[in-house]
Amino acid sequence: MSTHRSGKLALLLLAPLGFAAHGSAEAATTYHVRADGGDASQCTGRADAPYSGSGSNQACAWKHPFVALPPGGTPRIAG
């Protein structure tokens, strides 16, 4: 097999992996949990910050992993 043909074959075989990695990286969201965080109505879980003590839907961490995945309840995150 020539070098040119083997290079094309390698590109064809590896291209789907590149597209898969690119798509999953864009869809990823990081959620944060900390002891001084808030519940689901207070915090979005999308910032590594404490709950300020007042307000709702703030960019702060959740206080427990069960906020994201409540036992017996509807999950707030998907993997």
C-alpha positions in Angstrom: 0.0 0.0 0.0 1.4 3.4 -0.9 2.0 6.1 1.7 -0.6 8.3 0.1 -3.3 5.6 0.3 -2.4 4.7 3.9 -2.6 8.3 4.9 -6.1 8.7 3.4 -7.2 5.4 5.1 -5.9 6.7 8.5 -7.8 10.0 8.0 -11.0 8.2 7.1 -10.7 6.0 10.2 -9.8 8.8 12.6 -12.2 11.5 11.4 -15.3 10.1 13.2 -13.4 10.1 16.5 -12.5 13.8 16.0 -16.2 14.7 15.3 -17.4 12.7 18.4 -14.9 14.3 20.7 -15.7 17.8 19.4 -19.5 17.3 19.8 -19.2 16.0 23.4 -16.9 18.7 24.5 -19.3 21.4 23.4 -22.3 19.8 25.2 -20.5 19.4 28.5 -21.6 21.4 31.5 -19.9 21.5 34.9 -22.0 21.6 38.0 -20.6 22.5 41.5 -21.5 21.3 45.0 -20.2 22.9 48.2 -21.3 23.0 51.8 -22.2 26.7 51.6 -24.2 26.3 48.4 -28.0 26.5 48.0 -30.9 24.4 46.9 -32.3 24.2 43.3 -34.5 27.2 43.6 -31.6 29.4 45.0 -28.7 28.3 42.8 -28.0 27.1 39.2 -25.2 24.8 40.4 -23.0 26.2 37.5 -20.6 28.3 39.6 -18.1 27.4 42.3 -19.5 30.1 44.6 -21.4 30.1 47.9 -25.1 31.0 48.1 -25.4 34.7 49.1 -28.2 34.0 51.5 -31.0 35.7 49.5 -32.5 35.5 46.0 -33.2 32.8 43.5 -31.7 31.3 40.4 -28.2 32.7 41.2 -24.9 31.5 39.8 -23.8 29.5 42.8 -23.1 25.9 43.8 -25.6 23.4 45.1 -25.4 22.4 48.7 -25.6 18.6 48.1 -25.3 16.2 45.2 -28.9 15.2 45.9 -30.0 18.6 44.5 -28.7 17.4 41.1 -29.9 13.8 41.5 -32.7 13.6 44.1 -33.4 10.0 45.3 -36.7 9.0 43.9 -37.1 12.3 42.1 -36.5 13.7 38.6 -32.8 14.4 37.9 -31.8 18.0 37.2 -28.7 16.9 35.2 -28.2 14.3 32.4 -25.1 12.6 31.3 
